[in-house]
Amino acid sequence: MRTLRGGARSLLSLLLVLLSATSAAAEPKARLTAMPSGADAAERPKQKPKAKPLAPKAKPPGKPFGLVLARHLDQAIGIDAQSAALEAQRRAVAARYAQANSFTPRSPFFGGSRQERVKGNVQGYRESELEIGMPIWLPGEREAYELNVTAGVAELDERLALRRLDVAALVRDAWWTAQRTAKDAAVARDRLATARDIGNDMKRRVELGENAAQDELLARNETLAAETEVAQTDAAAKAARAAYEVLTGGATPDGTLEAPLPARPPEDHPALRAPLAAVARSQTQRLLVETGFIDNPEISVFGRNEQGTDPAVEDPIRSHNNTVGVRFRIPLPTPGRNIPRLAEAQAEVDRANAEYDRAQRLVAAEINAARAAVAAARRADGLAAKRLAVANEQFDLARRSFRLGEINAFDLYRVRQLQLDAQRARASAAIDLGVALSRLNQAFGYAPTL
């Protein structure tokens, strides 16, 4: 028994020495960051560097209130579920660098066996065996795997930037909805103030006998209608502000609006960078499949201790042998394994290329439509301003004519209605112009920035 224990200890020590030598010979290589080259890579623009960090920019000391929309966007991103999910997915993909930096593609293994002979001419025969081994990388597989991880992280960076742009569209729409309802409420309050002014004047004229009682009823009707509109528009404005606060985590739609920004190269558009990163990632996945044409080979070292006594001789000899060896296992490539994997990888490349081509068409169409909308909104805003100036002058003349008795109350309120329509059109045109400019920035791929 002591001999057996001594043999096992010497065998285990020998295996540990061999494993240390194997590990030292397989030190991890430095991480690669280059993207794969080839026919598909030549057809597409080179992958851009990773997107800039999405952390909110600090406000410089002493800077004016500025573009609060950018800070509101940071708040909206902070509570956006999809952004959080993409960030978590990015961390999960980046964690695969641990495998890329490992000297073995999977975990090493440790095994052993123990057997005793119960019958035979050799008495007390015992055999103990210990084995330590690991799978090994195929030629170029480790580099291809690391390239795939790098491309996956870059794709998620671009998808985060694209999600930021999508959230910016929601914030912009909610902002302008709040501004539109606020403008409508302001017009309604102006209508009420004018209606009360005319109503007081009408009441005085009726008391003096200059106008009929029907004119006072007409004035009261207009005042009640204005009060109803004020109540409705105020409720709509409060609802729009509440929706904006929910979207941005408590921010209110007040402050300076974003300025129009110039056009920039299409390749910098997040809606194009994200699918382009997907193309690069699919190409690295295909390269990884091509490199891993078989399952990972395995290599191991083993040690065996044999003990026994041969009774067939006159003087029985006690046998005690130690054996050390190497085992390896190399799977063979088969079409049944490789053809489906290659076809799936190529299909992903084709799908990513199609998505990139589609994104190019959509971005170009969106920019053209946004430019046309800005031009139309500017013309409409200019015409609405002129119309309002004419309506204001017309109403002033109508009020003077009413005081002089040249027109009746119905004519006065008819002119007042024209002025109200012009005020609403002017407010709507101003909002429409702001919306068009924001959507042009959105079409160029700009998120609000400080």
KENUMAR-757151 format. One line per 2 residues: number of its first residue (from 1); their letters; for each residue y, x, z of C-alpha. Coordinates in nm, 2 decimals. Each point is the difference from the previous one (the first is absolute). Example, Ala and Ser with C-alpha at 12.3 -4.5 7.8 and 13.67 -1.06 7.14 Angstrom:
% KENUMAR-757151
1 = AS = -0.45/1.23/0.78 ~ 0.34/0.14/-0.07 $
% end
This chain:
% KENUMAR-757151
1 = MR = 0.00/0.00/0.00 ~ 0.24/0.29/0.08 $
3 = TL = -0.08/0.15/-0.34 ~ 0.07/-0.33/-0.17 $
5 = RG = 0.34/-0.04/0.18 ~ 0.09/0.36/-0.08 $
7 = GA = -0.09/-0.05/-0.37 ~ 0.21/-0.32/-0.02 $
9 = RS = 0.30/0.17/0.16 ~ -0.02/0.29/-0.25 $
11 = LL = -0.04/-0.24/-0.29 ~ 0.30/-0.20/0.11 $
13 = SL = 0.21/0.32/0.03 ~ -0.10/0.11/-0.34 $
15 = LL = 0.09/-0.34/-0.15 ~ 0.35/0.01/0.16 $
17 = VL = 0.06/0.35/-0.14 ~ -0.09/-0.12/-0.35 $
19 = LS = 0.21/-0.31/0.03 ~ 0.30/0.21/0.10 $
21 = AT = -0.04/0.22/-0.29 ~ -0.02/-0.30/-0.24 $
23 = SA = 0.31/-0.15/0.15 ~ 0.20/0.32/-0.03 $
25 = AA = -0.10/0.03/-0.37 ~ 0.13/-0.36/-0.07 $
27 = EP = 0.35/0.02/0.14 ~ 0.22/-0.29/-0.12 $
29 = KA = 0.24/0.07/-0.29 ~ 0.37/-0.06/0.00 $
31 = RL = 0.10/-0.36/-0.09 ~ 0.09/-0.06/-0.37 $
33 = TA = 0.29/-0.21/-0.10 ~ -0.01/0.03/-0.38 $
35 = MP = -0.09/-0.31/-0.20 ~ -0.28/0.01/-0.26 $
37 = SG = 0.08/0.09/-0.36 ~ -0.17/-0.14/-0.31 $
39 = AD = 0.05/-0.23/-0.30 ~ 0.10/-0.29/0.22 $
41 = AA = 0.24/0.21/0.20 ~ 0.17/0.12/-0.32 $
43 = ER = 0.05/-0.36/-0.11 ~ 0.20/-0.10/0.31 $
45 = PK = 0.31/0.15/0.16 ~ -0.08/0.24/0.28 $
47 = QK = -0.04/-0.15/0.34 ~ 0.32/0.01/0.20 $
49 = PK = 0.02/0.15/0.35 ~ -0.08/-0.22/0.29 $
51 = AK = 0.26/-0.27/0.08 ~ 0.27/0.09/0.25 $
53 = PL = -0.06/-0.10/0.36 ~ 0.07/-0.36/0.07 $
55 = AP = 0.15/0.05/0.34 ~ 0.34/-0.17/0.05 $
57 = KA = 0.30/0.23/-0.07 ~ 0.21/0.08/0.30 $
59 = KP = 0.36/-0.12/-0.01 ~ 0.24/0.30/-0.01 $
61 = PG = 0.25/0.00/0.29 ~ 0.33/-0.15/-0.08 $
63 = KP = -0.12/-0.17/-0.32 ~ 0.14/-0.35/-0.07 $
65 = FG = -0.21/-0.31/0.03 ~ -0.11/0.05/-0.36 $
67 = LV = -0.30/-0.15/-0.17 ~ -0.18/-0.19/0.27 $
69 = LA = -0.25/-0.13/-0.25 ~ -0.17/0.34/0.01 $
71 = RH = -0.04/-0.02/0.38 ~ -0.12/-0.35/-0.03 $
73 = LD = -0.26/0.11/-0.25 ~ -0.13/0.27/0.24 $
75 = QA = -0.03/-0.28/0.27 ~ -0.19/-0.22/-0.25 $
77 = IG = -0.24/0.29/-0.09 ~ -0.06/0.06/0.37 $
79 = ID = -0.15/-0.35/0.04 ~ -0.16/-0.04/-0.34 $
81 = AQ = -0.37/-0.04/0.03 ~ -0.09/0.13/-0.35 $
83 = SA = 0.20/0.32/0.06 ~ -0.18/0.05/0.33 $
85 = AL = -0.34/-0.05/-0.18 ~ 0.09/0.25/-0.27 $
87 = EA = 0.11/0.25/0.26 ~ -0.33/-0.04/0.18 $
89 = QR = -0.19/0.03/-0.32 ~ 0.19/0.32/-0.08 $
91 = RA = -0.10/0.15/0.33 ~ -0.36/-0.10/-0.06 $
93 = VA = 0.00/0.18/-0.34 ~ 0.17/0.31/0.14 $
95 = AR = -0.26/0.02/0.27 ~ -0.25/0.08/-0.28 $
97 = YA = 0.16/0.35/-0.01 ~ -0.23/0.08/0.29 $
99 = QA = -0.30/-0.04/-0.22 ~ 0.17/0.19/-0.29 $
101 = NS = 0.06/0.29/0.24 ~ -0.35/0.00/0.14 $
103 = FT = -0.25/0.26/-0.12 ~ -0.26/-0.27/-0.05 $
105 = PR = 0.04/-0.34/-0.18 ~ -0.19/-0.18/0.28 $
107 = SP = -0.12/0.08/0.35 ~ -0.24/0.28/0.06 $
109 = FF = -0.34/-0.10/0.14 ~ -0.24/0.13/0.26 $
111 = GG = -0.37/-0.08/0.00 ~ -0.33/0.12/0.13 $
113 = SR = -0.37/-0.07/0.05 ~ -0.28/0.06/0.25 $
115 = QE = -0.37/-0.03/-0.07 ~ -0.33/0.09/0.18 $
117 = RV = -0.34/0.02/-0.15 ~ -0.25/-0.22/0.18 $
119 = KG = -0.32/0.11/-0.19 ~ -0.10/0.31/-0.20 $
121 = NV = -0.13/0.35/0.04 ~ 0.34/0.12/0.13 $
123 = QG = 0.05/-0.10/0.36 ~ 0.33/-0.08/0.16 $
125 = YR = 0.19/0.02/-0.33 ~ 0.36/-0.10/0.03 $
127 = ES = 0.28/0.01/-0.25 ~ 0.38/-0.05/0.07 $
129 = EL = 0.27/-0.01/-0.26 ~ 0.38/-0.03/0.01 $
131 = EI = 0.22/-0.04/-0.30 ~ 0.38/0.01/-0.05 $
133 = GM = 0.16/-0.08/-0.34 ~ 0.28/-0.17/-0.18 $
135 = PI = 0.09/-0.15/-0.34 ~ 0.22/0.23/-0.22 $
137 = WL = 0.28/-0.07/-0.25 ~ -0.08/0.00/-0.37 $
139 = PG = 0.21/0.25/-0.21 ~ 0.35/-0.14/-0.03 $
141 = ER = -0.08/-0.31/0.21 ~ 0.20/0.09/0.30 $
143 = EA = 0.31/0.07/-0.21 ~ -0.04/-0.32/-0.19 $
145 = YE = -0.04/-0.19/0.33 ~ 0.32/0.14/0.14 $
147 = LN = 0.19/-0.08/-0.32 ~ -0.13/-0.35/0.03 $
149 = VT = 0.13/-0.03/0.36 ~ 0.34/0.15/-0.09 $
151 = AG = 0.03/-0.25/-0.29 ~ -0.10/-0.28/0.23 $
153 = VA = 0.27/0.09/0.25 ~ 0.26/0.04/-0.28 $
155 = EL = -0.09/-0.34/-0.13 ~ 0.05/-0.17/0.34 $
157 = DE = 0.33/0.18/0.04 ~ 0.12/-0.16/-0.33 $
159 = RL = -0.15/-0.33/0.10 ~ 0.21/0.01/0.32 $
161 = AL = 0.31/0.08/-0.20 ~ -0.08/-0.30/-0.23 $
163 = RR = -0.06/-0.22/0.30 ~ 0.34/0.10/0.13 $
165 = LD = 0.15/-0.11/-0.33 ~ -0.18/-0.33/0.02 $
167 = VA = 0.13/-0.06/0.35 ~ 0.35/0.10/-0.12 $
169 = AL = -0.03/-0.29/-0.25 ~ -0.08/-0.24/0.28 $
171 = VR = 0.29/0.13/0.21 ~ 0.24/-0.02/-0.29 $
173 = DA = -0.10/-0.36/-0.09 ~ 0.03/-0.11/0.37 $
175 = WW = 0.34/0.18/0.02 ~ 0.14/-0.18/-0.30 $
177 = TA = -0.15/-0.33/0.11 ~ 0.19/0.04/0.33 $
179 = QR = 0.32/0.10/-0.19 ~ -0.03/-0.30/-0.23 $
181 = TA = -0.04/-0.25/0.28 ~ 0.29/0.16/0.19 $
183 = KD = 0.22/-0.04/-0.31 ~ -0.11/-0.37/-0.04 $
185 = AA = 0.08/-0.06/0.37 ~ 0.35/0.17/-0.05 $
187 = VA = 0.07/-0.23/-0.30 ~ -0.11/-0.30/0.20 $
189 = RD = 0.23/0.09/0.29 ~ 0.29/0.05/-0.24 $
191 = RL = -0.08/-0.35/-0.15 ~ 0.01/-0.15/0.35 $
193 = AT = 0.33/0.17/0.09 ~ 0.16/-0.12/-0.32 $
195 = AR = -0.15/-0.35/0.04 ~ 0.15/-0.03/0.35 $
197 = DI = 0.34/0.13/-0.12 ~ 0.01/-0.26/-0.28 $
199 = GN = -0.14/-0.27/0.24 ~ 0.28/0.06/0.25 $
201 = DM = 0.26/-0.01/-0.28 ~ -0.16/-0.32/-0.14 $
203 = KR = -0.01/-0.17/0.34 ~ 0.37/0.08/0.05 $
205 = RV = 0.08/-0.15/-0.34 ~ -0.20/-0.31/0.07 $
207 = EL = 0.18/-0.05/0.33 ~ 0.34/0.04/-0.18 $
209 = GE = -0.11/-0.25/-0.27 ~ 0.01/0.25/-0.28 $
211 = NA = -0.37/-0.04/-0.08 ~ -0.26/-0.27/0.03 $
213 = AQ = -0.26/-0.01/0.28 ~ -0.27/0.06/-0.27 $
215 = DE = 0.14/0.35/-0.04 ~ -0.06/0.07/0.37 $
217 = LL = -0.36/-0.12/-0.03 ~ -0.04/0.23/-0.30 $
219 = AR = 0.13/0.29/0.21 ~ -0.24/-0.08/0.29 $
221 = NE = -0.29/-0.02/-0.24 ~ 0.08/0.35/-0.13 $
223 = TL = 0.03/0.13/0.35 ~ -0.33/-0.14/0.11 $
225 = AA = -0.16/0.14/-0.32 ~ 0.14/0.35/0.08 $
227 = ET = -0.12/-0.02/0.36 ~ -0.35/-0.08/-0.12 $
229 = EV = 0.01/0.29/-0.24 ~ 0.11/0.23/0.27 $
231 = AQ = -0.28/-0.10/0.23 ~ -0.26/0.05/-0.28 $
233 = TD = 0.13/0.33/-0.12 ~ 0.04/0.14/0.35 $
235 = AA = -0.37/-0.09/0.07 ~ -0.11/0.17/-0.33 $
237 = AK = 0.21/0.31/0.09 ~ -0.16/0.02/0.35 $
239 = AA = -0.35/-0.04/-0.15 ~ 0.06/0.28/-0.25 $
241 = RA = 0.13/0.23/0.27 ~ -0.30/-0.08/0.21 $
243 = AY = -0.24/0.08/-0.29 ~ 0.18/0.33/-0.05 $
245 = EV = -0.03/0.09/0.37 ~ -0.37/-0.08/-0.02 $
247 = LT = -0.05/0.23/-0.30 ~ 0.20/0.29/0.14 $
249 = GG = -0.10/-0.02/0.36 ~ 0.33/-0.14/0.14 $
251 = AT = 0.26/0.14/-0.23 ~ 0.28/-0.24/-0.12 $
253 = PD = 0.12/-0.02/-0.36 ~ 0.34/0.15/0.07 $
255 = GT = 0.18/0.31/-0.12 ~ 0.06/0.19/-0.32 $
257 = LE = -0.22/-0.07/-0.30 ~ -0.17/0.26/-0.22 $
259 = AP = 0.19/0.15/-0.29 ~ -0.13/0.00/-0.36 $
261 = LP = -0.20/0.32/-0.08 ~ -0.04/0.18/-0.33 $
263 = AR = -0.32/0.00/-0.20 ~ -0.25/0.27/0.07 $
265 = PP = -0.30/0.15/-0.19 ~ -0.29/-0.25/-0.03 $
267 = ED = -0.25/0.25/0.14 ~ 0.19/-0.02/0.34 $
269 = HP = -0.06/-0.37/0.02 ~ -0.24/-0.09/0.29 $
271 = AL = -0.16/-0.27/-0.21 ~ -0.10/0.28/-0.25 $
273 = RA = -0.08/0.28/0.25 ~ -0.25/-0.21/0.19 $
275 = PL = -0.22/-0.08/-0.31 ~ 0.04/0.36/-0.12 $
277 = AA = -0.13/0.12/0.33 ~ -0.29/-0.24/-0.04 $
279 = VA = -0.08/0.16/-0.34 ~ 0.00/0.35/0.16 $
281 = RS = -0.22/-0.12/0.28 ~ -0.25/-0.17/-0.24 $
283 = QT = -0.02/0.33/-0.20 ~ -0.08/0.20/0.31 $
285 = QR = -0.27/-0.26/0.09 ~ -0.15/0.04/-0.34 $
287 = LL = 0.00/0.38/0.04 ~ -0.17/-0.03/0.34 $
289 = VE = -0.27/-0.22/-0.16 ~ -0.05/0.25/-0.28 $
291 = TG = -0.02/0.29/0.25 ~ -0.25/-0.18/0.22 $
293 = FI = -0.27/-0.04/-0.26 ~ -0.27/0.01/0.27 $
295 = DN = -0.02/-0.07/0.37 ~ 0.10/0.30/0.21 $
297 = PE = -0.28/0.26/0.03 ~ -0.11/0.09/0.35 $
299 = IS = -0.09/0.34/0.14 ~ -0.15/0.08/0.34 $
301 = VF = -0.15/0.28/0.21 ~ -0.31/-0.06/0.21 $
303 = GR = -0.21/0.18/0.26 ~ -0.36/-0.06/0.09 $
305 = NE = -0.20/0.12/0.30 ~ -0.39/-0.01/-0.03 $
307 = QG = -0.24/0.05/0.29 ~ -0.38/-0.02/0.02 $
309 = TD = -0.33/0.17/0.09 ~ -0.29/0.06/-0.25 $
311 = PA = -0.34/-0.04/0.18 ~ -0.21/0.10/-0.30 $
313 = VE = 0.01/0.37/0.08 ~ -0.16/0.17/0.29 $
315 = DP = 0.33/0.10/0.16 ~ 0.23/-0.30/-0.05 $
317 = IR = 0.34/0.09/-0.13 ~ 0.31/-0.18/0.13 $
319 = SH = 0.23/-0.07/-0.30 ~ 0.38/-0.01/0.04 $
321 = NN = 0.21/0.00/-0.32 ~ 0.37/-0.07/-0.07 $
323 = TV = 0.11/-0.09/-0.35 ~ 0.36/-0.04/-0.14 $
325 = GV = 0.07/-0.15/-0.34 ~ 0.25/-0.18/-0.22 $
327 = RF = -0.04/-0.34/-0.16 ~ 0.21/-0.17/-0.27 $
329 = RI = 0.01/-0.33/-0.18 ~ 0.17/-0.06/-0.33 $
331 = PL = 0.01/-0.36/-0.14 ~ -0.04/-0.03/-0.38 $
333 = PT = 0.26/-0.19/-0.22 ~ -0.11/-0.32/-0.15 $
335 = PG = 0.17/-0.23/-0.25 ~ -0.06/-0.30/0.23 $
337 = RN = 0.22/0.16/0.26 ~ 0.27/0.16/-0.21 $
339 = IP = 0.07/-0.23/-0.29 ~ 0.11/-0.30/0.22 $
341 = RL = 0.21/0.22/0.22 ~ 0.18/0.16/-0.30 $
343 = AE = 0.05/-0.34/-0.17 ~ 0.16/-0.14/0.32 $
345 = AQ = 0.23/0.30/0.03 ~ 0.11/-0.02/-0.36 $
347 = AE = 0.06/-0.38/0.04 ~ 0.23/0.07/0.29 $
349 = VD = 0.19/0.26/-0.22 ~ 0.04/-0.26/-0.28 $
351 = RA = 0.11/-0.27/0.24 ~ 0.26/0.23/0.16 $
353 = NA = 0.13/0.10/-0.34 ~ 0.03/-0.37/-0.10 $
355 = EY = 0.19/-0.08/0.32 ~ 0.24/0.29/-0.07 $
357 = DR = 0.07/-0.12/-0.35 ~ 0.06/-0.35/0.12 $
359 = AQ = 0.23/0.12/0.27 ~ 0.21/0.19/-0.26 $
361 = RL = 0.04/-0.31/-0.21 ~ 0.09/-0.22/0.31 $
363 = VA = 0.26/0.25/0.13 ~ 0.17/0.03/-0.34 $
365 = AE = 0.01/-0.38/-0.04 ~ 0.14/-0.04/0.36 $
367 = IN = 0.28/0.25/-0.06 ~ 0.10/-0.16/-0.32 $
369 = AA = 0.00/-0.35/0.15 ~ 0.20/0.12/0.31 $
371 = RA = 0.26/0.17/-0.22 ~ 0.04/-0.32/-0.21 $
373 = AV = 0.03/-0.21/0.33 ~ 0.27/0.23/0.13 $
375 = AA = 0.20/-0.03/-0.32 ~ -0.03/-0.38/0.00 $
377 = AR = 0.09/-0.02/0.37 ~ 0.31/0.21/-0.05 $
379 = RA = 0.12/-0.22/-0.28 ~ -0.08/-0.31/0.21 $
381 = DG = 0.19/0.14/0.30 ~ 0.31/0.07/-0.20 $
383 = LA = 0.00/-0.34/-0.16 ~ -0.06/-0.17/0.34 $
385 = AK = 0.30/0.19/0.15 ~ 0.22/-0.12/-0.29 $
387 = RL = -0.13/-0.35/0.04 ~ 0.08/0.00/0.37 $
389 = AV = 0.35/0.13/-0.06 ~ 0.06/-0.29/-0.24 $
391 = AN = -0.15/-0.25/0.24 ~ 0.21/0.12/0.29 $
393 = EQ = 0.32/-0.02/-0.21 ~ -0.11/-0.35/-0.12 $
395 = FD = -0.06/-0.12/0.35 ~ 0.34/0.13/0.13 $
397 = LA = 0.17/-0.19/-0.28 ~ -0.21/-0.31/0.07 $
399 = RR = 0.10/0.00/0.37 ~ 0.37/0.04/-0.09 $
401 = SF = -0.03/-0.28/-0.25 ~ -0.17/-0.22/0.26 $
403 = RL = 0.28/0.06/0.25 ~ 0.25/-0.11/-0.27 $
405 = GE = -0.21/-0.30/-0.08 ~ -0.08/0.10/-0.36 $
407 = IN = -0.38/-0.03/0.05 ~ -0.21/-0.21/0.23 $
409 = AF = -0.26/0.11/0.26 ~ -0.29/-0.04/-0.24 $
411 = DL = 0.15/0.25/-0.24 ~ 0.07/0.24/0.29 $
413 = YR = -0.36/-0.01/0.12 ~ -0.12/0.04/-0.36 $
415 = VR = 0.20/0.32/-0.03 ~ -0.12/0.11/0.34 $
417 = QL = -0.36/-0.05/-0.11 ~ 0.07/0.23/-0.30 $
419 = QL = 0.13/0.26/0.24 ~ -0.30/-0.03/0.22 $
421 = DA = -0.23/0.05/-0.30 ~ 0.20/0.31/-0.10 $
423 = QR = -0.02/0.14/0.36 ~ -0.38/-0.06/0.01 $
425 = AR = -0.04/0.16/-0.34 ~ 0.21/0.30/0.09 $
427 = AS = -0.20/0.06/0.32 ~ -0.33/-0.04/-0.18 $
429 = AA = 0.11/0.23/-0.28 ~ 0.11/0.27/0.25 $
431 = ID = -0.34/-0.02/0.17 ~ -0.18/0.00/-0.33 $
433 = LG = 0.17/0.32/-0.10 ~ -0.10/0.16/0.33 $
435 = VA = -0.36/-0.12/-0.05 ~ 0.00/0.14/-0.35 $
437 = LS = 0.13/0.34/0.11 ~ -0.26/0.01/0.28 $
439 = RL = -0.28/-0.09/-0.24 ~ 0.12/0.27/-0.24 $
441 = NQ = -0.03/0.25/0.28 ~ -0.34/-0.14/0.07 $
443 = AF = -0.10/0.03/-0.37 ~ 0.11/0.36/0.00 $
445 = GY = -0.24/0.05/0.30 ~ 0.27/0.06/0.26 $
447 = AP = -0.05/-0.11/0.36 ~ 0.32/-0.04/0.21 $
449 = TL = 0.10/0.34/0.14 ~ 0.28/0.12/0.22 $
% end
